[in-house]
Every structure is written in C-alpha cells, then in structure tokens.
Amino acid sequence: MNKYVIYITASVICILIPVIGLLYGLWDIHQPKTGPVGDGKPNYPTIPQLIPIVSCFILGAVNLPFAIMRYKQNKKTKEGR
C-alpha cells in the first residue's frame, strides 16, 4: 500500500469518526438520565467541545480531494514510465 492510499484512508477516517461521534453524542443526550446520573435535562455540547469535532471533519473534507488528485497524478506518472 503506498502513501497516497494511506492519505485517502486517513482523510476518510477524519470525516467518518467525527460524524459517528457526533451522532452518538446527540443520541446519548436525548436518553433519559434521572436519579444519581442526572436530573433529566439534556446536556448539549458546548462550543469548546464541538471545535475538535468540526475541525477534524473540515480537515478530512478539505484533504480528501487533494489526496485523490495526488493519487491520480501518481498513477499517471507510473503509467508513463
């Protein structure tokens, strides 16, 4: 496996992990928590909690097209040799 495939895989992972984590977090927020766990009110994420999730998603979304372009360029140069 060459470095371009790893680059594409890392970009896809940077897109999927925050989406899955955010969906799980939103699902968990709406589960009733009463008694010693909580008072029943949803605990929504704050801006500082969302910054890493959003930045990782943006990083993956911006890098994916570049990774695909570099992979295609590498493929063309190998065919031309």
Phi and psi restraints in degrees (value plus and minus 20) as a CYANA .aco file:
   2 ASN   PHI    -110.5   -70.5
   2 ASN   PSI     155.8   195.8
   3 LYS   PHI     -88.9   -48.9
   3 LYS   PSI     -43.4    -3.4
   4 TYR   PHI     -92.5   -52.5
   4 TYR   PSI     -56.3   -16.3
   5 VAL   PHI     -88.8   -48.8
   5 VAL   PSI     -58.1   -18.1
   6 ILE   PHI     -84.9   -44.9
   6 ILE   PSI     -58.6   -18.6
   7 TYR   PHI     -83.0   -43.0
   7 TYR   PSI     -63.3   -23.3
   8 ILE   PHI     -85.6   -45.6
   8 ILE   PSI     -63.5   -23.5
   9 THR   PHI     -82.6   -42.6
   9 THR   PSI     -62.8   -22.8
  10 ALA   PHI     -84.2   -44.2
  10 ALA   PSI     -57.8   -17.8
  11 SER   PHI     -85.6   -45.6
  11 SER   PSI     -61.5   -21.5
  12 VAL   PHI     -86.3   -46.3
  12 VAL   PSI     -59.6   -19.6
  13 ILE   PHI     -84.3   -44.3
  13 ILE   PSI     -60.0   -20.0
  14 CYS   PHI     -86.7   -46.7
  14 CYS   PSI     -38.5     1.5
  15 ILE   PHI    -108.4   -68.4
  15 ILE   PSI     -62.7   -22.7
  16 LEU   PHI     -96.0   -56.0
  16 LEU   PSI     -62.4   -22.4
  17 ILE   PHI     -79.5   -39.5
  17 ILE   PSI     -68.5   -28.5
  18 PRO   PHI     -84.7   -44.7
  18 PRO   PSI     -55.9   -15.9
  19 VAL   PHI     -85.0   -45.0
  19 VAL   PSI     -66.6   -26.6
  20 ILE   PHI     -83.8   -43.8
  20 ILE   PSI     -63.0   -23.0
  21 GLY   PHI     -84.2   -44.2
  21 GLY   PSI     -60.8   -20.8
  22 LEU   PHI     -87.7   -47.7
  22 LEU   PSI     -61.8   -21.8
  23 LEU   PHI     -83.5   -43.5
  23 LEU   PSI     -61.3   -21.3
  24 TYR   PHI     -84.4   -44.4
  24 TYR   PSI     -62.1   -22.1
  25 GLY   PHI     -82.6   -42.6
  25 GLY   PSI     -62.4   -22.4
  26 LEU   PHI     -86.4   -46.4
  26 LEU   PSI     -56.7   -16.7
  27 TRP   PHI     -84.6   -44.6
  27 TRP   PSI     -64.1   -24.1
  28 ASP   PHI     -86.2   -46.2
  28 ASP   PSI     -53.6   -13.6
  29 ILE   PHI     -81.3   -41.3
  29 ILE   PSI     -57.6   -17.6
  30 HIS   PHI    -108.4   -68.4
  30 HIS   PSI     -13.5    26.5
  31 GLN   PHI    -103.4   -63.4
  31 GLN   PSI     115.1   155.1
  32 PRO   PHI     -85.7   -45.7
  32 PRO   PSI     110.0   150.0
  33 LYS   PHI    -146.3  -106.3
  33 LYS   PSI      81.9   121.9
  34 THR   PHI    -144.5  -104.5
  34 THR   PSI     143.9   183.9
  35 GLY   PHI      66.6   106.6
  35 GLY   PSI    -161.4  -121.4
  36 PRO   PHI     -89.1   -49.1
  36 PRO   PSI     -35.2     4.8
  37 VAL   PHI    -103.1   -63.1
  37 VAL   PSI     -56.1   -16.1
  38 GLY   PHI    -194.8  -154.8
  38 GLY   PSI    -198.3  -158.3
  39 ASP   PHI    -123.7   -83.7
  39 ASP   PSI      -8.3    31.7
  40 GLY   PHI      72.5   112.5
  40 GLY   PSI     -27.6    12.4
  41 LYS   PHI    -108.6   -68.6
  41 LYS   PSI     121.4   161.4
  42 PRO   PHI     -87.9   -47.9
  42 PRO   PSI     120.6   160.6
  43 ASN   PHI    -126.0   -86.0
  43 ASN   PSI      69.5   109.5
  44 TYR   PHI     -91.7   -51.7
  44 TYR   PSI     129.8   169.8
  45 PRO   PHI     -88.2   -48.2
  45 PRO   PSI     127.7   167.7
  46 THR   PHI    -113.8   -73.8
  46 THR   PSI     151.0   191.0
  47 ILE   PHI     -79.2   -39.2
  47 ILE   PSI     -67.1   -27.1
  48 PRO   PHI     -80.9   -40.9
  48 PRO   PSI     -48.1    -8.1
  49 GLN   PHI     -96.1   -56.1
  49 GLN   PSI     -49.7    -9.7
  50 LEU   PHI    -103.7   -63.7
  50 LEU   PSI     -41.1    -1.1
  51 ILE   PHI     -78.5   -38.5
  51 ILE   PSI     -68.9   -28.9
  52 PRO   PHI     -84.0   -44.0
  52 PRO   PSI     -56.0   -16.0
  53 ILE   PHI     -86.3   -46.3
  53 ILE   PSI     -68.8   -28.8
  54 VAL   PHI     -87.4   -47.4
  54 VAL   PSI     -61.0   -21.0
  55 SER   PHI     -87.0   -47.0
  55 SER   PSI     -57.5   -17.5
  56 CYS   PHI     -86.2   -46.2
  56 CYS   PSI     -60.3   -20.3
  57 PHE   PHI     -83.6   -43.6
  57 PHE   PSI     -65.8   -25.8
  58 ILE   PHI     -84.1   -44.1
  58 ILE   PSI     -61.2   -21.2
  59 LEU   PHI     -78.1   -38.1
  59 LEU   PSI     -65.8   -25.8
  60 GLY   PHI     -87.4   -47.4
  60 GLY   PSI     -60.7   -20.7
  61 ALA   PHI     -88.1   -48.1
  61 ALA   PSI     -54.8   -14.8
  62 VAL   PHI     -96.2   -56.2
  62 VAL   PSI     -57.4   -17.4
  63 ASN   PHI     -99.7   -59.7
  63 ASN   PSI     -42.7    -2.7
  64 LEU   PHI     -80.9   -40.9
  64 LEU   PSI     -67.9   -27.9
  65 PRO   PHI     -81.9   -41.9
  65 PRO   PSI     -57.9   -17.9
  66 PHE   PHI     -85.3   -45.3
  66 PHE   PSI     -59.0   -19.0
  67 ALA   PHI     -84.7   -44.7
  67 ALA   PSI     -60.4   -20.4
  68 ILE   PHI     -87.6   -47.6
  68 ILE   PSI     -61.4   -21.4
  69 MET   PHI     -81.3   -41.3
  69 MET   PSI     -65.0   -25.0
  70 ARG   PHI     -85.6   -45.6
  70 ARG   PSI     -56.6   -16.6
  71 TYR   PHI     -83.8   -43.8
  71 TYR   PSI     -63.6   -23.6
  72 LYS   PHI     -85.5   -45.5
  72 LYS   PSI     -59.5   -19.5
  73 GLN   PHI     -83.6   -43.6
  73 GLN   PSI     -63.0   -23.0
  74 ASN   PHI     -83.9   -43.9
  74 ASN   PSI     -59.0   -19.0
  75 LYS   PHI     -85.0   -45.0
  75 LYS   PSI     -60.2   -20.2
  76 LYS   PHI     -86.7   -46.7
  76 LYS   PSI     -61.4   -21.4
  77 THR   PHI     -87.7   -47.7
  77 THR   PSI     -54.0   -14.0
  78 LYS   PHI     -91.4   -51.4
  78 LYS   PSI     -53.3   -13.3
  79 GLU   PHI     -92.7   -52.7
  79 GLU   PSI     -50.7   -10.7
  80 GLY   PHI     -97.4   -57.4
  80 GLY   PSI     -32.4     7.6
